[in-house]
C-alpha cells in the first residue's frame, strides 16, 4: 500500500517505510504542517521499500527521496536489511536514513548505527509529539543540513 501526500512548489521528498497505519497518518499530518516538505510517500512493506528505492516495478518513475524514515519491524523484509541495502548502494548511501521505531533495545540501536543509520528515534506516542518531531526534523535536516544532490 502506498500513501502519498503532496504540496505544490519546491520542497523535500520524504519516504516513510512503515507498516503500522496508526503511525502513518500522524506522521503525514505532522509533516503537512511544516513549510519545506513537498511530498511524503509511504510504503508499508520491505518488498515495496526495495522496489521504491531501486525505482523498480510500479515505482520506475518515483523520485528519489531526500530523507528516509524507516521502521525496523516490517512484513516481508525487515528494516535492517533495507538499511543495509540503502547504505551499501553507490547511489543511495548518501540519503539520510532515520530509524523510527518503538523499540529502545540497546542491541537494535547499535545494529542500526553499525549499518550507518543517520539517527535512531523512538516513535512519538501522541499527535502533539509527532508534530514536535516533524518540526525538529524540519529545523535540523531540512533547514540547517546541506543534503547531497540527487544527481
N, C-alpha and C positions, 0 to 999 in steps of 0.2 A: 504494500500500500504506500503510495506517495502522496504526501500532503504538501501543498506549496502556498506560500504567502508572498505576494509581490507588491512592490510600491513603484511608482513612477520615478524616473530620473536615475541619476548615478548613485551608486552605493556599493555595499559589500554583499557578496553572496555567502550565505551560511548554510552548511549541510549539517542537519541533525540526524544521527543514526540512533534511533530509539524505537523500541518495540512496545513500550507502555503508553497506550493512548492517554492515560491520565497525566502523563508528563509532557506529551506533545503540545496539547492546547495551551497550558500556561506558558510554556517556552515560547511558542509562536506569538501569543498575545503580548508577552513581555517585550519581545523584540520589535513588535509593531509600534511600541511606544517610543523607541529610540529614533534618532534622527538620521543615522547613517546607514542603516541596514536596508538594502534594496529587496533582497529575497531570502526567505528561509525555506529550504527544501528539506523534507523529512522522508527518510526511508526506514522501513520497520524490520528489516532482517539483514543478516550478514551477507547473504547472497545478493540482495538488492544493493547493498552498500558497495560490494565489489563491482557490480555492473555499473553503478553510477560513477564511482571514482575512476573507473577504467573506460568510461564512455562506450559501453557495450550494450547490445540488445536494444531495449526501449530507451536507453539513455545516450545514444550516439550523439545527439545534439545538445546534451546537457553542458552547462557552463561549469568549469572547474570552480570549486568553492574557494573562497578566500580564507575560511576558517571552518574547521570541522569540530563538532561536538559528538562524542562517542560514548554510548553506554556499553559497558563490557558484557552484559548479560543479554544476549540476543539469540533468537532462534536461528537455526542452521549453522552459521559460522560465528564463533564468539568474537567479542571486541578485541581481544589481544591479537588474534590472527589478522584482523582488519588493520589494527595499528601497525603491526609488523609489515604488512603489505604496503601500507602508505609510506612508512619510514624507510623501507628498502627499495622503493621505486624511484628511479632517477628523476622523473618529472614531478612526482608528488611529494617527495620527502620534505620539501620546504614549506608545505602547507601546515600551519599550526594546528595541532590536534589537542583538544581539551577533553580529557576523560570526564564524563558527567555521569556519576553513578551514586547509588545509595550506600554502597559499602565503604568502610574505612579500614579494612583489614590491611595490616602493615605489609604483608607479602604481596597483596594485589597492588598496593601503591608502589612498592619497589619494582615489581614487574613492569608496570606501565612506564616508569621513568627509565628503566633499563632498555625499553623499546623506543625511547626518545619521545615520549609524550611531552607536550609543552606545559601541561598543567593537569592536576588531578583535583576535581571539585566534587563535593557531595551535592546531590540534588536538593534544592530547596524544598521545604515542606509546605509552603504556603504561596499563594499568588504574589503577595507582597514581597516575599523573599526572592521569588523568580524575577520580579521587576528590579529589585536591588542588584541582583546578579547581572541581569541584562545591562543595566546602567554601568556597572563596574566594568563589564567586558567591553562595552562601547567606549567608555573612557580610556581604558588601557589599550586593548587590542586593536580598536578601530579608529582611535583618535591619536594616541601617542606613539604606538608601534608603527614602524615602517614595514609593511608586508612585502614579500617578494612579488615581482612581476609575474603575470600569468604566461608571459611569452617564453 
